[in-house]
Amino acid sequence: MTDSDTFGASAAGLPSRGVTVRVVLYPGEDGHVVAECPELPGCMSQGRDRSDALANIREAVEGWLDVEAASGTSRRTVEIVELAV
C-alpha cells in the first residue's frame, strides 16, 4: 500500500467487502483532516491526520453499508464528474 491511496488494501484484521468507494480529504476548520464519501450520502468522518481520517472513514463506510444491508435498500447512484472552470 502506498501513501497515496488505499485501493485494494484493508485494515489489519478486517476482511474486505470488495467494495471500492471514493473518499475526498480536505482540511477542517479545527486543523483536523475531514474525510467524506460522496457516493454514500451523509457518510463522513475526520481524524487528526490523513492516516487517522482514512481509518475513521473506513469505519464510517462499514457502518453505512451495515445500515444499508439491514434496511434492505440499495445505495443511491451518484455521478461524479470533473468540471473545468
N, C-alpha and C positions, 0 to 999 in steps of 0.2 A: 504494500500500500504506500502510495506517495503522499506527501503533504498536500498535494493539490486537489485530490478528490478521494472519495471512499468507494468508488464503483467496484462492485464485486467483493467488498470487504464487509465482514460482520464483526461486531464487538466480541471480544473473547468470551467464550462460553455461551453465546447466544446463537441459536440457529437463524439462518437467513430465511425469509419468507419467499425469496425470489422476486420481490417487488423492488423496482427502482423508481425513486421519485427525485425531483429536482428540489434543491434547497437553496434559498437566497440568504446570504450572510451580509449583514451591514452593521455599522457601529450604532449602539444605542445611546441615548442621551446620558445615561449613567456610567458610560465607559465600558459597559459590557458589550458582547457581540450578540446581536439578535439573529436568530435562525427562523426562517419562515418557509413553509412548504405550500406554494401557491396551488398545487394540484389537489390539496386536501383542505378545503375551506375551514378557516379558523385554527389550523394546525401551526403553532409557532412556539418557540421557546427562546431561551437565551443562556449565556454562560459567561464566565469570567474572561475566557479567551476562545479562540477558534475551536480548539480541541474539545473544550468543555461544552461549547454551544452545539457542536456536532453530536456529541454523546447525548445531550439533552434532547435535541430534536429527534434523534433516533428513537428515544423512549416515547416522545410525544407521537411520532408516526405509528409506533407499535400500538399505543393506546387508541389512537384514532381508528386504526384498522380493526382492533378488537371491538370497538363500539359499532363500527360499520357491520362487522360479521354478526354481532349479537342482534342488531336491528333488522337484518335481512335486506338492507338497502345496498345499492352499489354507489361507489363514489361518482361524483359528477364528472362529466367530460369537460376538461379545461383545455383551451387552446393557448399556447404560449408562443408568441411571435417576437421577433426583433424588429424594432421600428427605428429607422434612421430619421433624425430631425435636424 
